[in-house]
């Protein structure tokens, strides 16, 4: 009998509502399955890690070379992406898991993941493409060049197992993301994702999963049609296993405006799926958890830490471990104050122009 599936995810505590819904949907199909969640910031009294329906992994468990520098250089989005391979390495080496499927927290499990794990058992690394069918040339978003910028494969679903080649891949990915998990299209980098384009040529045993029911999202709904039969969800001719709710505006139950393909018109069952999963999110208290602060968004004295200061730190600190805690270092507090003054000066200097345009416009 095959072992029960093992999944993991990375969040800050503001996304605990989302990951709770993910794990709950996983438990409905795999009651004995194991779920690990790396919460990248501190509880700060907002929740009790021992009360969650998954094993909470902390940053301290990962034994990062320079944890304070790691958290200082990245905002919450980049930090969670950068920590994926470190969590997977921890689960293999310290928790002795033999096969793991990483899932982004904004996903839902709608079917038995056994077929996915059966494929994972026969390969070293499992990747999922954004789409297996090219987009119509109609100008609607997403379109082909989006993939040329963001990557062929979606890092929201990545499978690995305990093998020398999988570990080699994870060590390589972790090394790349330690200092270069940024959104920098000019250098061909989109956080953790563009690196995956290199994986099929750098490593052996890589399987590209083209299952229509896995990682269904706005980036492939142009060729994956939802239907429901006797209460079960299907995509094309196969069961829906994993839906990725990225770009979904939950209060309005539709995609955000940047998604201009008419999915809601073409697929009238989409709102029904959204309503069904929003109920899971509400049971998981996502409206409250999304307001919880990220520990790493402020200095030790409470001063907010901005993207500009993080960028200066990445450039100046380089790849060497920092000698002091940057969250308490006067050097970076002064840099933050300089950034604040620059921002205020830009705001003040723009006032005359705004006044002039208003006068001329009237």
LINGINOR-V472364 format. One record per residue. N is the residue number from 1. PSI is psi in whole degrees, -180 to 180 (NA if undefined). Layout:
BEGIN
n	psi
N	PSI
N	PSI
END
This chain:
BEGIN
n	psi
1	128
2	151
3	157
4	146
5	151
6	126
7	162
8	163
9	167
10	130
11	166
12	167
13	-19
14	-17
15	17
16	-34
17	-40
18	-45
19	-29
20	-43
21	-40
22	-51
23	-38
24	-42
25	-33
26	-44
27	-32
28	-30
29	-26
30	78
31	-31
32	2
33	161
34	140
35	131
36	138
37	120
38	115
39	112
40	-8
41	-174
42	151
43	-40
44	29
45	1
46	-28
47	165
48	111
49	-32
50	-15
51	-5
52	157
53	35
54	164
55	118
56	125
57	137
58	166
59	-37
60	-30
61	-25
62	-18
63	51
64	149
65	-38
66	74
67	-38
68	-42
69	-39
70	-48
71	-26
72	-34
73	-16
74	143
75	178
76	-42
77	-51
78	-37
79	-48
80	-38
81	-41
82	-26
83	-7
84	-55
85	-29
86	-39
87	-45
88	-41
89	-42
90	-43
91	-33
92	-46
93	-37
94	-34
95	-6
96	38
97	140
98	-26
99	131
100	141
101	115
102	134
103	135
104	152
105	-21
106	45
107	161
108	142
109	124
110	1
111	178
112	122
113	2
114	-46
115	-35
116	-43
117	-29
118	-41
119	-41
120	-35
121	-21
122	10
123	-179
124	-43
125	135
126	122
127	152
128	127
129	152
130	-43
131	151
132	3
133	128
134	157
135	150
136	147
137	71
138	4
139	-6
140	149
141	135
142	157
143	178
144	-44
145	-19
146	-40
147	-31
148	-23
149	-45
150	-19
151	155
152	-39
153	148
154	125
155	7
156	-17
157	111
158	128
159	141
160	163
161	172
162	94
163	157
164	-40
165	-39
166	-43
167	-38
168	-42
169	-48
170	-39
171	-39
172	-46
173	-43
174	-42
175	-38
176	-38
177	-14
178	-37
179	-9
180	39
181	72
182	162
183	98
184	78
185	-31
186	-29
187	9
188	29
189	130
190	95
191	-121
192	-8
193	-44
194	-25
195	-30
196	-22
197	-29
198	-16
199	-44
200	-22
201	-22
202	-20
203	151
204	161
205	27
206	127
207	126
208	116
209	115
210	21
211	123
212	-21
213	4
214	130
215	46
216	132
217	-179
218	-23
219	-1
220	7
221	-12
222	-17
223	10
224	108
225	128
226	144
227	163
228	135
229	115
230	41
231	-6
232	142
233	139
234	156
235	122
236	-116
237	14
238	158
239	143
240	123
241	-48
242	122
243	133
244	110
245	28
246	144
247	14
248	128
249	99
250	-41
251	-34
252	-6
253	49
254	173
255	154
256	161
257	-22
258	-26
259	103
260	-1
261	138
262	59
263	-40
264	-29
265	-43
266	-28
267	85
268	-11
269	-11
270	-49
271	-35
272	-41
273	-42
274	-44
275	-44
276	-43
277	-27
278	-31
279	-37
280	-42
281	-40
282	-38
283	-27
284	3
285	38
286	-29
287	-36
288	-44
289	-30
290	-11
291	-7
292	137
293	152
294	123
295	-36
296	14
297	8
298	156
299	171
300	-28
301	4
302	-8
303	132
304	142
305	127
306	166
307	-38
308	-43
309	-39
310	-41
311	-42
312	-42
313	-45
314	-40
315	-43
316	-36
317	-28
318	-141
319	4
320	142
321	140
322	146
323	-25
324	166
325	112
326	-23
327	-16
328	4
329	123
330	-31
331	-44
332	-25
333	-42
334	-40
335	-41
336	-41
337	-37
338	-43
339	-39
340	-43
341	-39
342	-42
343	-42
344	-40
345	-40
346	-40
347	-45
348	-44
349	-20
350	-14
351	-49
352	-40
353	-40
354	-40
355	-45
356	-44
357	-35
358	-42
359	-47
360	-38
361	-32
362	NA
END
